[in-house]
């Protein structure tokens, strides 16, 4: 696994975006904690993350490439619009889907999708890539999430193509808001 800092990412951005578009699985920082992701439209890459995390069926969320993409892909109510107004930020908003905008392995058997737009430079990379990117914590199922390189599970590290690293994170996962009916904050 190759570890890149922000300056290296800037210099290699076109090849990084191309690698993600073609199926790379990677670790990246957000405004909360580190995430592991891939192009959310590629089944094989999403399956690889499921294997690395030992997470058979719980849904993954995505970093949306834009607010417009959320409106095109999801059913957004008035209440949902209010929450979208809080983005970018530390929220995962769950909406009903309008179409098959992600691989079925992202949210197996569900017609909903968790959407994030972090208040972090990673959102600009995703916007430039023009694709939804899986976002889930870097950890095996039921284990602690990664806050620094020292926390990275060796089994996950061995299955990742590269990592965008910016040092230790002192935060907690995003707040989940279910907007499929009336807004409901889900406690973790």
C-alpha angles and dihedrals in degrees: 000000000000118000117210129187124213094269092052089049091053091052094047101033098124093052092044091052090047091051091052092046089053095049111277116160111218145170120233141171124250135181089276117026138332117293134201116217153149140186100309091213095064114085096198093053093048090049089053091055090049089054094046092051095039086231110142105181118350108119123256124218127224137223101236117225090225145346087254089059089054091053091047094048105032140048104247118195125198088265089049090053089055091053092045086056088065091061136138088055148098096295136112109204118200115212136172111256124243096193145001096278095149136039113278089242090069093069107008113210094351131116091205135083135201111225130196135183104182123210089240138093090260088078090062091052090051091047091051090048089053094215135101112255124208112246121195132139119275102249142091115262113290094007131109117281122245119265098163141012090264090062095055111122109235091225091057093042091056092055099048124094097208144341132223103211131188103165135266120349118214099191141087133243121289122277112258119222118187108213098171091106122351115351111273125176111221115216117221 
